[in-house]
């Protein structure tokens, strides 16, 4: 049943890639950096129109995620924070990040960024050995090799795919059609997905990852809400801007 | 004749280099990056002053920071751009009220950030200048291995003077002005300008 589902996902992924590759062929890859023309127009902050036909539903899930944070994630992460020291939590964060090397390597390669591919492979080699299974990041702290955080959604974008429409997923948070498809790709490239035995281990790992990263970001969401007049619109716009700049980079 | 030339050239050369150094330093002082740097350094100086530490000194510290930052930030331009097309057709009173309220919100966010300052380093990465507009890219090292990319969008206050002021801050690719504009647009779609002002006022508490 599970493997059948995986095959289906795989087919879906291949299908999506093909479509994107075709559309990219027609349009050509996006130019890198466009500061000059941006500057010439002066204002630079062109309003971004986010297509959001699901707004009513998205707003409901925004409320849901808001409560999920304040009622569940935050208290749990706070408790976790008092028990686990900061260094250990950064280590866990590094560990999960290191584990996702295939996501970055494959997407750097697909985007023709071979320098990025070799950077990511080098980082993985250094951090998995000298960095004790990825818990530390000597590649960055000693060798000054910074990561290239490329994901599948960015690869789709790089080849000309637009964002489609905005989707605010329950639990997972802000996304759009392109990045949701990208997330499927990222999942297939994440080794954690293939963790089977024992049955609950994968979910335990995912849960730990989430609580750990929340514990390192406590207060950020609160601050974001304090500055916003309409937090949903602010989040939607920020997500779109952030992804656009990540694709351009 | 030849000898004469040789005798004079070191002095001439030195004067020439001297003038060159002087000129470049003058030009340097006027670049957008240097102006951002000067402002940042001054703010950091205030923040690291031991006599301004602690809750009871917060007010004094904020006042000092405000005086420094006000010179570099063009709050009015920020407000104007954030309001976009809705800026047009508003009375002088509405505009100045908006600038006051929105400016206070921006300032509050900035001060909250500053209160959390704990020795982060600022690195100046890149600068692009095009006529009256400029972009200055900096990276703020929050902790070992973590950086926040910040881009200051600036414009020249006037054609003659070489003063650059910030009209937008882009954090990790997210423009502050653009983000607020989307919120204002959405609110003004189904509410009046006075209701928007009311919302801004409610944020003050």
Interface residues (C-beta under 8 A of the other chain):
Chain A: X35 X36 X39 X40 X42 X43 X44 X45 X46 X47 X48 X50 X137 X140 X141 X223 X226 X227 X228 X229 X230 X233 X234 X236 X237 X238 X241 X242 X244 X245 X246 X249
Chain B: X81 X84 X105 X109 X112 X128 X130 X132 X133 X134 X135 X144 X145 X153 X155 X168 X172 X173 X174 X175 X177 X178 X179 X180 X181 X182 X183 X184 X185 X186 X187 X196 X199 X200 X203
